């Protein structure tokens, strides 16, 4: 997975959406203790920054040192570059001792993981039976400001652009398009009346100009894959189409809504 993102680490850090505080508050309400979080696939620390406000200590791991270099430096967050699969024997030195982690989070990355190996690690480090794993992803953003006609035109253009980019996405991306409904998630519901592990839906709004939106596209793994194949997804004519749609109502900045889908469960007494 690191190869898909390390070349555009700066774009990723600058353009990926932040996650709403309601998401983290919901997750934190499901863990009895708030001592230690493992944020796996932390990237440039978008989730770690918010988790650090709610938990005493956060360990953020990623396979890309280039991404970690852009993560915020906080006193209660430790970052660690790790191999794609951390040997069980190295979990204590890389992450935490067995049975000491309150929460494992995976922000927009679970679909890249070798799930059987990763879940073995999760079951090793989480406290039993109430340790929690929370994994979320987001689907393509939509314009969400006060200009419905302009929103509709821009969204239609972007949906077509996204459809045209499909040949360059890794097959794992389909799990995100499916809102993580079909991803393997062998954990127990966390209670409070819930009889399933999700997906639970949240949204985040971000204000951006067109260049920020184009930078967001350039941070895609599909964009990098296309470039390696000699294809420029953001051709001049495509950029011009985006410019016309973006400025349809005469504004420079737009509100963009991103749907977020959360799977959450507790480890129980799984062995």
N, C-alpha and C positions, 0 to 999 in steps of 0.2 A: 504493500500500500504506500510506503514512503516514497517510492519512485513516482507515484502519480501526483504527488504534491510538493516535493522538495524544491522543484524548479520555480514554483510560483508561491513560495512561502510568504513573501512580502505581500503579494496580492491577497492571499488568503487571510492574513492577519488584518489587513486594512478593510476588507470588503465583506467578510462574513457577518451575518446578523448576530446581535447579542440575543440572549434568551431572556424571557420575561421573569421578573422576580417571583410571580405567582407559580411558575413551574418549580422553582427551587423550594419555595415555601411548602408546596404540596408534597414534594419528595421528602423534605426534612420532617414533615409531620408524621411520616411513616417509620422513622427510625427512633427507637427508644432512647438511644444515646447519640451524642453529636461530637464524638471525639476524633474519628479518623475516617477519611474518604480516600478511595483510590479512584482517580479520574483517568480511566484507560483511554488511549487515543486522544489525549488532551490537545494535540495540535498546538496552536498558539495561545492556549489557555483561556478561551472564551468562557467555558463553564467553570474552570478552576477559580477564576476571579470571583464569581458569585458564590461558589461553595465555601470559599474562605471566609465569607461573612457569617456563615451559619454553623461551621464546624471548626473545631480547634486546630486540626491539621489536615492538610490535603497533600496527597502524593499524586502528581501528574506524570504519566508515562506516555511516550510516543516513540515510534520507530524513526522519526525524522528529527535530527538535531537542528536542521534548518528551521523547522517550524518552532521548536522549543526556544530558539534564540529570540523569537518575537513575543514570547509569553511574558506577561507582567510579573515582575519580581516582587513577591509579597513575603512578609516574615514567616507566615505559617503555611507556605506552599513550597514543596520540594519537587523539582522536576528531574526526571530520569529518562535518558535515552535507552531503549531496550530493543532486543530483537523481536521480530514478529511473534514468536512463541517463546515465552519466558519459561525455562525449565523449572519444574516444581522445586528442584533443589536450590534455585536462585531466587525464589520468591521473597524469602525473608530479607535478603540484602537489597533486592531491587524495589520491593513494594513494602511488605510488612510481615511480621510473624503470623503464623497460622491462627485463625480465630480471633483476630484483633480489629478487623475492619468493620465499621458500622454500615458503610454504604459504598457500593461500586457504581460509578456512573460512566456512561459511554454516550458522548454527545455527537450525533450524526456520523458515527463511525462503525457501529456494530456490524453492518452489512459487509465490511471489509475483513472481518475477523475470521480465523479458523475457529468456529464456534465450539466444537467438542473440546479442543485443547483449552480455549479461553474459559469455558464454563467449569472445567476442572480446576483452573486457577481460582476462579471466583468462589467456588465451594470450599477451597482450601483456606482462603484468607478471611471470608466473612464470619462474623459471630453467628453461632447457631442458638436458637432457631430463628431469630428475628433480624439477622443481617439482611439488608435490602440491596437489590440490583435495579438500577433505573437506566433505561436506554431510550433515547429519543432520536427522531430524525425530522426533517422538514421537507415539504414538497415545494414546487416552484412558486415563487412569490407572485402577488397580484397587486396592481395599483389600487389604492384604497383612500383616495382623497375626495374632495367635494366636486369633482367634475366627472359625472358618470359616463358621458359619451366618450370623453378622452380616455378614461379608464378602460372602457370596453375596447376601443381601437388598439390601445397599447397592449392589453392582455391578449387579444387575438393575434397580434403580430408576434408577441413573445411565445405564445403557445406553439405557433407554427415553427418558430426558430428552434424551440426545444425539441419538437418532433423531428426536425431536420438534423439535429445533433445526435440522434439516437444511435447511429452506427458507430459512434466513437465512445459511447459509454461502456464501462465494464458491465457484464451481465448482473453483477451484484446490485447495480443501481435499481433494478426492478423491485427489489425489496423495499426501497425507499418510495418508489412510485406507488407501491401497494400499502403505504403507510404503516409498515412493519406488521401488518396483520398476519402475514404468512411466515414470518421469521420464527425459527425454532427458539422457544423461550420456556424452558422446563422449570418454572418456579411457581410458588404458591401465591395466591392473592394476598394482598397486604392487610385486608380486614376493612373495618369501618363500613360494612355492608357490601363491599365489593366481592363479587363472585367470579371475577376474571382479572387478567393482568393487563388489560387494555387492548387496543390503544386508547388512551385518554387524550383529548385534543386541547391544545392551547394555541394562542396566536401571539405574534410579536409584530409591532409596527416600527418601521424605521424610515427616517426622512433622508432622502439622498438626491443628489443630482445625477444627470445622465452619465457623467464620467465614472462616478462611483458604481453605477449599475453595470457599466461595461467592464469595470475592474472586477466586479463580482463574477461576471461571465468568464473573464480570463483566469479566474481562480479555479474553475471547474477542472476536474480530471479529464473530462471529455475534450476540453479546449486544448489541453497539453497533448493528449493523444492525437488529436486531429493535426496539430502543428507538426508532430513527429512524422506524420504520414504526408506532409506537404500540403495540408488543407488549412486555410485560414477561415474559420467560422465567421469572424467579424470582418468580412470583406467591406470595402468602402461603400458599396451599395446597400449592404445590410445596415451599416452604421448610419447612413443617411436616412434609411427608413425608420430606424429607432429615433433619430433626432426629430424627424417630422412628427412622429406619434407622441414623443415625449413633450414637445412644445405645442401640442394641439391647442391647449388652453392658455398659452402664453406664460406659463410658470416655469421657473428654473428647477425647482425642487418638487418632488412628489413624495407622498406617503405610500409606502409599500408594505403590504401585509403578508406575513409568512405563516402558514399553518404548521404547527408542530404536533407530532404524534408520539406519545410516551407509552412504553411498555415498562411496567414496574411489578416486582414481586419480591417475596422473601425466600431465603434459602431453605427454611424449615430444618428438618433433620436429615436432609439429603446427604448421602455418603459419596 
